[in-house]
Amino acid sequence: MKITHCLHTAVLVADLEKAEHFYGMVLGLERCDRALKFPGAWYEVNSYQIHLMVGTPAELHNVEKWGRNRHIAFAVADLEAAKNQLQAHDCPMQLSASGRAAIFSQDPDGNVVELSQI
């Protein structure tokens, strides 16, 4: 088997409206069309998609170091601008414990998102 690229990540959310605000307005991801009938919303970064699906989100296993939980990682051009955007929307943040240029945040359902300047 040879995997050629990643297609999407499914993220379970309890409140679709709040999740849409976080992924669309706070993170600035572009929403894309979806033909499926169950509740959800798709967002896209280049050819990679985030599938928000209504369900029961997983709980954090490591509440002290968010990066040691399931998470989605995005590259950002300017980490300081990303911090400012998260702060403007009162989103929780945690610096990377490794000291690298990365921060972790959580969507309204506690799903962890990593933003790294690389």
N, C-alpha and C positions, 0 to 999 in steps of 0.2 A: 504494500500500500504506500502511496505517496500523497500526502495532503498538500494541496496547492495553495490554499489561503483560507483565512477565517471568513466566515459569512456573517454571523451574528452572535450576539449574546442575548439570552432571554432573562429579563429581570422581573421578578414578581413584585407587584405593588398592590397595596390595599386600597389606596385612593388615587385613581387614575388622573383626576383633575390636578391634584397637588403634584403628582409625578410629572405630568406634562409641563407644568409651570417650571419645575426644577430642570428637566432635561432640555426643554425648549427655550425658556427665558433666561434662566440662570446660566446654564452651560452653553446656551446658544447653538444647540444642535439643530440641524435641519430635519423637519418632519418629512417623511416620505409616504407614498400611497401604500395601502394594504387592502387586500380584497377579502380578508377573513371577517367572519361575522361575530366572533367572540370579542368581548371587551378588551381593548388594547390600543396601543399607538406605536408606530415604528419611527425611529430616528436614524439618520445616516451621517457617517463621517467618511468621506471618500467612498469606497465601496463596502465599508463595514457598517452593519446595522445593529442598533440596540432595539430589542423588542420588549416593550413594556406590556406585561400581561397581568390582568387582575387575578390575584391569588393571595396566599399567605406568605409574606416575606420571611426569610430566614433570620434568626437572631444572631447577634454578634457572638462569636466564640471568645474573642480576645477584646475586652472593652478598653484595655489600656493602650494597646497598639493596634490601631485600626487596619494597618497594612498587613497584619497577620490574619485577616479574615478574607472571605471571598470578596473580590472587588474587580471593577473595571478600571483600566488605566488608560488615560488619554495624554498625549503630548500637547503641551501648550507653548506658544511662542514667547510669552512673558508671564512668568510665575507671579510677579508682583501684581500685575493686572488681574490675574485669576484670583488672587487673595482679595483684592479690592472688590471684585464682582461678588464673591461669596459673602464678604462682610456686608456689602450693600443689601444683600437679601437675607441677612441674619442666619446664614448657614453655618453649622458647626464645622470647625477646622482642627486639624492636628498636623503638626510638622512631621516629616519623616524622621523616625528614630535613628536612621542610619546617617543623618546629616546631609544627605544629597538634596538637590533642588527639587523637592517634591512635597506636596501637601495632600492630605486626605480629607474628604468631606463625606457627608452622608445625605442621601436623598430623604424626602419626608418619611419614608418607610424604614430608614436605617440601612439601606444598601450602600456600601462603601464605594466611593469613587476616588481614584488617585489622579492627581494632575501633576505631571512632571515636565520640567523644562529640560530638554535634551538638545 
